[in-house]
Structure formats: C-alpha cells, structure tokens
Amino acid sequence: MQVGDILRKKTSRVVTVRMNETVGIAAQLMRASNISALVVKDVVRTEGNTAVGMFTERDVVRAIAEHGAAGVNIKVSQLISVQQLIACSSTDTLEHVRHLMNRHHVRHLPVIDNYSLIGVISMRDVSTAFDEATRSAAPAAA
C-alpha cells in the first residue's frame, strides 16, 4: 500500500501555519481543526509557498514548559527545525513512511509531490492501514 492510497480516503484539506505566526495562533488552529499537527510554510518571493516543517502539540508543550505563559507569544519559527524537512511522496510505501517516522521520531509527515504539498500522513493513518490490511488478509472464522 502507498501513501496516496491513504490520502484518497482522507479530506484533502491541509491546515498550515506561517513561520511568523505565534504558538498561540498555531494552537488555536489545531484546536479549531481538531488536529495535532500543522504544516509550517514560509513565503519566499522566488519559490512561492514552501513547506519548511511541522508544528505539533509537542511544540506547544515545549514552548509553555520553557517560557511559561509567555510561550504563546513565541514565533513558530523559533521552535521548529528547518535544516531538513522530513517528508514523503504519495508513491512511497507505508513501510518506508513507518521507517521514516521511527528513524526521525515524528508522528506526522507532509506529503509532497512535484514540490507541492498535497497532504499529511500520520502515524495513526499508517497504523490504521496496517490493521485494515491484516483484517482483510486474515482467513474468515468459521
């Protein structure tokens, strides 16, 4: 099974946050959308909208733990690592995605095809797909 197979079953809406937004705004976006991660985008004149990282509930907790109530005013860019975006494509296998998530200790990956953000896949998506595959492969009980 490939990432694209999962994305076809999900909503196509991808919630994003800009690098210069605050932790408070990002937390509000996650709450309003009932999600636990946002794709962080940067606007660069020469490259257009560019996904540069992921901002998660863990980042919110880290901001508050390190800065107290003032953590909600910290910029998203101060909390994400932009050295290397860990991402996958719609043609990647779920085994490969699971390996990436385990290797980099992440639970969400942006899905990028031809330099365009087309979705996000989560550890829950991967786990559910493996569970469904196991159930469908199991012989029917008599």
MIDOSE-1310 file (N, C-alpha, C; in nm, 2 decimals, decimal comma, always signed):
residues 142
mqvg	+0,08/-0,12/+0,00/+0,00/+0,00/+0,00/+0,09/+0,12/+0,00; +0,04/+0,23/-0,07/+0,12/+0,35/-0,08/+0,05/+0,47/-0,01; +0,12/+0,57/+0,02/+0,07/+0,69/+0,08/-0,05/+0,75/+0,01; -0,05/+0,75/-0,12/-0,16/+0,80/-0,20/-0,29/+0,73/-0,17
dilr	-0,28/+0,60/-0,14/-0,40/+0,52/-0,11/-0,47/+0,57/+0,01; -0,39/+0,61/+0,11/-0,44/+0,67/+0,23/-0,50/+0,81/+0,21; -0,43/+0,89/+0,14/-0,47/+1,02/+0,11/-0,60/+1,03/+0,04; -0,63/+0,93/-0,05/-0,76/+0,93/-0,12/-0,88/+0,91/-0,02
kkts	-0,85/+0,85/+0,09/-0,96/+0,83/+0,19/-0,98/+0,94/+0,29; -0,88/+1,03/+0,29/-0,88/+1,15/+0,38/-0,94/+1,27/+0,31; -0,97/+1,37/+0,40/-1,00/+1,50/+0,34/-0,88/+1,56/+0,28; -0,90/+1,64/+0,17/-0,78/+1,70/+0,10/-0,73/+1,82/+0,17
rvvt	-0,81/+1,87/+0,27/-0,77/+2,00/+0,33/-0,64/+1,98/+0,42; -0,54/+2,06/+0,40/-0,42/+2,06/+0,48/-0,42/+2,19/+0,55; -0,41/+2,18/+0,69/-0,40/+2,31/+0,77/-0,26/+2,34/+0,78; -0,23/+2,47/+0,75/-0,09/+2,52/+0,76/-0,08/+2,64/+0,85
vrmn	+0,04/+2,67/+0,89/+0,07/+2,79/+0,97/+0,19/+2,85/+0,91; +0,20/+2,99/+0,91/+0,32/+3,06/+0,87/+0,43/+3,06/+0,98; +0,55/+3,06/+0,93/+0,66/+3,07/+1,03/+0,65/+3,18/+1,13; +0,60/+3,30/+1,08/+0,60/+3,41/+1,17/+0,48/+3,42/+1,26
etvg	+0,39/+3,32/+1,26/+0,28/+3,32/+1,35/+0,32/+3,28/+1,49; +0,24/+3,31/+1,59/+0,28/+3,27/+1,73/+0,23/+3,13/+1,76; +0,28/+3,08/+1,87/+0,24/+2,95/+1,92/+0,09/+2,95/+1,96; +0,05/+3,06/+2,01/-0,10/+3,08/+2,04/-0,19/+3,06/+1,92
iaaq	-0,15/+3,13/+1,81/-0,23/+3,12/+1,69/-0,22/+2,97/+1,64; -0,11/+2,91/+1,64/-0,09/+2,77/+1,59/-0,18/+2,68/+1,68; -0,18/+2,70/+1,81/-0,26/+2,62/+1,90/-0,41/+2,63/+1,87; -0,45/+2,76/+1,84/-0,59/+2,78/+1,81/-0,63/+2,71/+1,68
lmra	-0,54/+2,72/+1,58/-0,57/+2,65/+1,45/-0,58/+2,50/+1,47; -0,49/+2,44/+1,56/-0,50/+2,30/+1,58/-0,63/+2,26/+1,65; -0,67/+2,34/+1,75/-0,79/+2,32/+1,83/-0,92/+2,33/+1,73; -0,92/+2,44/+1,65/-1,04/+2,46/+1,57/-1,05/+2,35/+1,46
snis	-0,94/+2,29/+1,42/-0,94/+2,19/+1,32/-0,94/+2,05/+1,38; -0,93/+2,04/+1,51/-0,93/+1,91/+1,58/-0,81/+1,82/+1,53; -0,69/+1,88/+1,52/-0,58/+1,81/+1,47/-0,46/+1,83/+1,56; -0,35/+1,76/+1,55/-0,24/+1,77/+1,64/-0,11/+1,81/+1,58
alvv	-0,12/+1,85/+1,45/+0,00/+1,90/+1,38/-0,04/+1,99/+1,26; +0,05/+2,08/+1,24/+0,03/+2,18/+1,13/+0,15/+2,17/+1,04; +0,13/+2,19/+0,91/+0,25/+2,21/+0,82/+0,29/+2,36/+0,83; +0,42/+2,38/+0,85/+0,47/+2,52/+0,86/+0,51/+2,56/+0,72
kdvv	+0,46/+2,67/+0,68/+0,50/+2,72/+0,54/+0,57/+2,86/+0,56; +0,66/+2,88/+0,46/+0,73/+3,01/+0,45/+0,70/+3,07/+0,31; +0,68/+3,20/+0,31/+0,66/+3,26/+0,18/+0,79/+3,32/+0,14; +0,84/+3,27/+0,03/+0,97/+3,32/-0,03/+0,94/+3,37/-0,17
rteg	+0,97/+3,49/-0,20/+0,93/+3,55/-0,33/+0,97/+3,47/-0,45; +1,09/+3,41/-0,44/+1,14/+3,33/-0,56/+1,08/+3,19/-0,56; +1,04/+3,14/-0,45/+0,99/+3,00/-0,45/+0,85/+2,98/-0,42; +0,77/+3,09/-0,39/+0,63/+3,07/-0,36/+0,61/+3,01/-0,22
ntav	+0,50/+2,95/-0,20/+0,47/+2,88/-0,07/+0,56/+2,76/-0,06; +0,64/+2,75/+0,05/+0,73/+2,64/+0,07/+0,70/+2,58/+0,20; +0,68/+2,44/+0,21/+0,66/+2,37/+0,34/+0,80/+2,36/+0,39; +0,82/+2,41/+0,52/+0,95/+2,40/+0,58/+0,96/+2,32/+0,71
gmft	+0,85/+2,27/+0,75/+0,85/+2,18/+0,87/+0,71/+2,15/+0,92; +0,71/+2,09/+1,04/+0,58/+2,05/+1,11/+0,58/+2,12/+1,24; +0,47/+2,16/+1,29/+0,45/+2,22/+1,42/+0,34/+2,13/+1,49; +0,38/+2,08/+1,61/+0,29/+1,98/+1,67/+0,25/+2,02/+1,81
erdv	+0,16/+1,94/+1,87/+0,12/+1,96/+2,01/+0,25/+1,96/+2,10; +0,34/+1,88/+2,07/+0,47/+1,87/+2,15/+0,54/+2,01/+2,15; +0,53/+2,08/+2,04/+0,60/+2,21/+2,03/+0,53/+2,31/+2,12; +0,39/+2,30/+2,13/+0,32/+2,39/+2,22/+0,36/+2,36/+2,36
vrai	+0,36/+2,23/+2,40/+0,40/+2,20/+2,53/+0,54/+2,25/+2,56; +0,63/+2,23/+2,47/+0,77/+2,27/+2,49/+0,78/+2,42/+2,51; +0,70/+2,50/+2,43/+0,70/+2,65/+2,45/+0,65/+2,69/+2,58; +0,55/+2,63/+2,63/+0,49/+2,66/+2,76/+0,58/+2,62/+2,87
aehg	+0,64/+2,50/+2,86/+0,73/+2,44/+2,96/+0,85/+2,53/+2,98; +0,91/+2,58/+2,87/+1,03/+2,65/+2,87/+1,01/+2,80/+2,90; +0,89/+2,86/+2,86/+0,87/+3,00/+2,87/+0,75/+3,04/+2,95; +0,68/+2,95/+3,01/+0,56/+2,98/+3,09/+0,45/+3,04/+2,99
aagv	+0,37/+3,12/+3,05/+0,26/+3,18/+2,97/+0,31/+3,26/+2,85; +0,43/+3,32/+2,86/+0,48/+3,39/+2,75/+0,51/+3,31/+2,63; +0,51/+3,17/+2,65/+0,53/+3,08/+2,54/+0,44/+3,09/+2,43; +0,31/+3,14/+2,46/+0,21/+3,16/+2,35/+0,25/+3,27/+2,25
nikv	+0,34/+3,36/+2,29/+0,38/+3,47/+2,20/+0,51/+3,44/+2,12; +0,56/+3,32/+2,14/+0,68/+3,29/+2,07/+0,65/+3,25/+1,92; +0,73/+3,29/+1,83/+0,71/+3,26/+1,69/+0,73/+3,11/+1,66; +0,65/+3,06/+1,58/+0,66/+2,92/+1,54/+0,80/+2,89/+1,49
sqli	+0,86/+2,98/+1,41/+0,99/+2,96/+1,36/+1,10/+2,94/+1,46; +1,08/+2,98/+1,59/+1,18/+2,96/+1,69/+1,17/+2,82/+1,75; +1,07/+2,74/+1,71/+1,05/+2,61/+1,77/+1,07/+2,50/+1,67; +1,07/+2,53/+1,55/+1,08/+2,42/+1,45/+1,22/+2,41/+1,40
svqq	+1,26/+2,29/+1,35/+1,39/+2,27/+1,29/+1,37/+2,28/+1,14; +1,44/+2,37/+1,08/+1,42/+2,39/+0,93/+1,54/+2,34/+0,85; +1,64/+2,27/+0,92/+1,76/+2,23/+0,85/+1,72/+2,13/+0,74; +1,63/+2,03/+0,77/+1,59/+1,94/+0,67/+1,45/+1,89/+0,69
liac	+1,37/+1,92/+0,60/+1,23/+1,88/+0,61/+1,21/+1,73/+0,59; +1,16/+1,66/+0,68/+1,13/+1,52/+0,67/+0,99/+1,50/+0,60; +0,99/+1,45/+0,48/+0,86/+1,44/+0,41/+0,86/+1,31/+0,33; +0,74/+1,28/+0,27/+0,73/+1,17/+0,18/+0,65/+1,21/+0,06
sstd	+0,64/+1,11/-0,03/+0,56/+1,14/-0,15/+0,44/+1,04/-0,16; +0,35/+1,07/-0,24/+0,23/+0,98/-0,25/+0,26/+0,84/-0,30; +0,38/+0,82/-0,36/+0,42/+0,69/-0,42/+0,50/+0,61/-0,32; +0,54/+0,67/-0,21/+0,61/+0,60/-0,10/+0,53/+0,49/-0,04
tleh	+0,59/+0,38/+0,00/+0,51/+0,27/+0,06/+0,49/+0,31/+0,21; +0,40/+0,24/+0,27/+0,37/+0,27/+0,41/+0,49/+0,21/+0,50; +0,55/+0,11/+0,45/+0,67/+0,06/+0,52/+0,78/+0,16/+0,53; +0,80/+0,23/+0,41/+0,90/+0,34/+0,41/+0,86/+0,45/+0,50
vrhl	+0,74/+0,49/+0,50/+0,69/+0,60/+0,59/+0,70/+0,56/+0,73; +0,67/+0,44/+0,77/+0,68/+0,40/+0,91/+0,83/+0,40/+0,95; +0,92/+0,36/+0,86/+1,06/+0,37/+0,88/+1,11/+0,51/+0,91; +1,06/+0,61/+0,82/+1,10/+0,75/+0,84/+1,05/+0,80/+0,97
mnrh	+0,93/+0,77/+1,01/+0,87/+0,82/+1,13/+0,95/+0,77/+1,25; +0,98/+0,64/+1,25/+1,06/+0,58/+1,36/+1,20/+0,64/+1,37; +1,26/+0,65/+1,25/+1,40/+0,70/+1,25/+1,42/+0,84/+1,30; +1,32/+0,93/+1,26/+1,33/+1,07/+1,30/+1,24/+1,11/+1,41
hvrh	+1,18/+1,01/+1,48/+1,09/+1,03/+1,60/+0,98/+1,13/+1,57; +0,91/+1,12/+1,46/+0,80/+1,21/+1,43/+0,67/+1,12/+1,41; +0,56/+1,19/+1,43/+0,43/+1,12/+1,41/+0,35/+1,17/+1,29; +0,40/+1,28/+1,22/+0,33/+1,33/+1,11/+0,43/+1,37/+1,00
lpvi	+0,40/+1,34/+0,87/+0,48/+1,37/+0,76/+0,40/+1,45/+0,66; +0,46/+1,56/+0,61/+0,39/+1,62/+0,49/+0,41/+1,54/+0,37; +0,32/+1,53/+0,28/+0,33/+1,46/+0,16/+0,34/+1,56/+0,05; +0,46/+1,55/-0,02/+0,49/+1,64/-0,12/+0,52/+1,57/-0,26
dnys	+0,44/+1,61/-0,36/+0,46/+1,56/-0,49/+0,49/+1,68/-0,58; +0,60/+1,66/-0,66/+0,64/+1,77/-0,76/+0,65/+1,90/-0,69; +0,71/+1,91/-0,57/+0,73/+2,03/-0,50/+0,60/+2,09/-0,44; +0,49/+2,02/-0,45/+0,36/+2,07/-0,40/+0,31/+1,99/-0,28
ligv	+0,27/+2,06/-0,18/+0,21/+1,99/-0,06/+0,08/+1,94/-0,10; +0,06/+1,81/-0,08/-0,07/+1,75/-0,12/-0,15/+1,69/+0,00; -0,08/+1,68/+0,11/-0,14/+1,62/+0,23/-0,05/+1,60/+0,34; -0,10/+1,54/+0,45/-0,02/+1,50/+0,56/-0,06/+1,36/+0,60
ismr	+0,03/+1,28/+0,63/+0,00/+1,14/+0,68/+0,06/+1,13/+0,82; -0,02/+1,06/+0,91/+0,01/+1,05/+1,05/+0,04/+0,90/+1,08; +0,10/+0,89/+1,20/+0,13/+0,75/+1,25/+0,00/+0,67/+1,26; -0,11/+0,74/+1,30/-0,24/+0,68/+1,32/-0,29/+0,63/+1,18
dvst	-0,27/+0,71/+1,08/-0,31/+0,67/+0,94/-0,24/+0,54/+0,90; -0,11/+0,54/+0,93/-0,03/+0,42/+0,89/-0,07/+0,30/+0,97; -0,09/+0,32/+1,10/-0,13/+0,21/+1,19/-0,27/+0,15/+1,15; -0,36/+0,24/+1,12/-0,50/+0,20/+1,08/-0,49/+0,12/+0,95
afde	-0,41/+0,17/+0,85/-0,40/+0,10/+0,72/-0,34/-0,04/+0,74; -0,24/-0,06/+0,83/-0,18/-0,19/+0,86/-0,29/-0,28/+0,93; -0,36/-0,22/+1,02/-0,47/-0,30/+1,09/-0,57/-0,35/+0,99; -0,61/-0,26/+0,89/-0,71/-0,30/+0,79/-0,66/-0,41/+0,70
atrs	-0,53/-0,39/+0,66/-0,47/-0,49/+0,57/-0,46/-0,63/+0,64; -0,43/-0,63/+0,77/-0,42/-0,75/+0,85/-0,56/-0,82/+0,86; -0,66/-0,73/+0,89/-0,80/-0,79/+0,90/-0,85/-0,85/+0,76; -0,82/-0,78/+0,65/-0,86/-0,83/+0,52/-0,79/-0,95/+0,48
aapa	-0,66/-0,97/+0,53/-0,58/-1,08/+0,49/-0,61/-1,21/+0,58; -0,67/-1,18/+0,69/-0,70/-1,29/+0,79/-0,81/-1,38/+0,73; -0,79/-1,51/+0,74/-0,90/-1,60/+0,70/-1,03/-1,58/+0,78; -1,14/-1,60/+0,71/-1,27/-1,58/+0,78/-1,29/-1,69/+0,88
aa	-1,33/-1,65/+1,00/-1,36/-1,75/+1,11/-1,48/-1,83/+1,08; -1,48/-1,96/+1,10/-1,60/-2,04/+1,07/-1,70/-2,04/+1,18
